[in-house]
């Protein structure tokens, strides 16, 4: 992973199955945080800290759950998120359903 960008995206799907992107986070590899110059060159904010992709996903789920205009009863994701027991437990505790 020399110079790439990996995004984590959150979309809302309405009952008619129309998808609308509602949030995104940029994943920055852990190794970059040992090189402040690389972070600065890439424009990563000084306050940024390493977060895994499931952690980024949880932030977006939390923001969506706090938005009074968004109503949802479940969350889905691919195996990178569905196999993350901490993320699934957070969703269950929040009553957002089971992450698949």
N, C-alpha and C positions, 0 to 999 in steps of 0.2 A: 504494500500500500504506500507507494511513493508520494504521488500527488493526485489524490482523488477526493471526491466529495461523496459522502454517503448520507442520504436523507432518510429520516423517519417521518412518515406521513400519516395523518389522521383524516379520514373522510367520514361524512355522515351519509347514511343511506336511508332515504325516506320510504314509506310504505309502497310507493310506486317503483321502488328500486332505482331511483335516480341518485347518483353519487355526487356529493359536493365536497371538495377538499376544504377542511376547516382549520387545519393547523399543520405545522411542520417544525422539525428540529434538525439541526445539522449535527451529525455524529462526527466527533473528532477522535481519532485513535489515541489510546492511552500513551503510546510512545511519544506523541507530539508534545505532551505536557512536560517532558524532561528537557525540551529544547525551546526555551522562551523566544529565541530569535525566530524559529520556525513559526511559532504561534503568532508573533507580531507580523511577520511577512505575510501570513495568511489572513490577517485582519481579525483574528480571534480576540474577543474582548478580554481585558486583563482579569476580570472577575470570573471568567469561565473556569469550570472544574470538570474533570473527566466524569462522564456518565455513560453507562452502558446503554445499548439501544432499548432494552426493556425499561430502564429508568426514564429515558426520554419519552417512551410511549406512555408511561404512567403519568408524567407531567401533563401530557396532552389529554389523557382521559380525565384527569382531575379538572383541568380547565373546562373541558366539555361538560362535565357533570355539574359544574358551578354556573354554567350559562343557562339562564331561565328559558331561553328560546329553544334549547335543544332538549328533547325528551327521548331517552333511549333506555332499553331494558337489557341489552346485552352488548358484548364486545367480541370481535373476532380478530384473528391475526394469523400469520403463518407460524411454522413450527418454532422459529426463533423466539417468538413471544408465547405461544401456547405451551411450550415445554418449560417455560420459566415459572417455577412453582411460586416464587414470591409475587410475581405480577398477577398470577391467577388468584392467589389468596387475597391480594389487595382488591381485586375486582369483586370477589365474593363478599368481602367485608363491606365494601361500598354498596353492595346489592346491585351491581351493574351486570350481573350474570357471570357465566363462566367463559373465560377466554379460550377460544379453540384454535 
